[in-house]
Amino acid sequence: MMRIFLFLATNVAVLVVISLVFNLLGLSGVNANGGLDLTSLLVMSAVIGFTGSLISLFLSKSMAKRSMGVQIIEQPGTPFERWLVDTVARQCAAAGIRMPEVGIFDSPDPNAFATGWNRNAALVAVSTGLLQSMTKDEVEAVVGHEISHVANGDMVTLTLIQGVVNTFVVFLSRIIGSLVDQALRGPNDQRSGPGIGYFVASMIAQVLLSFLATMIVMWFSRYREFHADAGGARLTSRRQMVDALRALQRGHATADLPSREFAAFGISGGIGQGLAALFMSHPPLEVRIAALESGRD
């Protein structure tokens, strides 16, 4: 899913940069004796954690446009573009949200995504491959799925979840760094403040803990896919949504792309096994189809 990939990538980069800046400014939550002031450390961790996720949220739409080369439909130039814009407008009215920007990006793979910092300032884009490989009914269902993500406020909820897990990543990594630094101090070490062991260990721990945090975010992404599928079915029909997912199954089977590409960029995520499944942004398509057919949201 494009919005998830861009959000996480930006968030990790911002998190590392802000952490380095705070360390350079001496705002590390470590007192002069090398111990931790847990209250100030928690406040600092929350500031770093939520700043990273909020910046990721606000940059999500512009980054998506640049990364995917999205061409915004300002004035529909073809009957199909007019149909696409009208479809989005009709579904947005039904979902109770404002009209988002609508765009198309050049990719042979069947992909679509929605992003934006709030439900009334969003972007919905579809790939040329999706438009070429699906019927209008199937495209309409895919658009309904993305509109449902916007209407459900999934990006904002994701931001809050990411901010919380970021806070604990920073907080726990600093505790680990402090423990390592204390272990490296000799009995005659009289230096004040943290040593190099603190900074190196905390940065390494932050990166490793970020992988664990990503599992939580990906779990949320998988959970919300079922709700977006159900929303797409309400905006179109259950049959259309199931048909669209089955069309994605066919595209997944014939494209022979690495699963991570679908997990990161498409409405259809990669199917993982074992530990890899914890990092998948989407449930398997057959599970989503079964949920729709059983009437379970």
Summary of the structure (lengths in Angstrom):
residues: 297
radius of gyration: 22.1
end to end distance: 19.5
largest distance: 79.3
contacts: 1045
relative contact order: 0.14
helix: 69%
strand: 7%
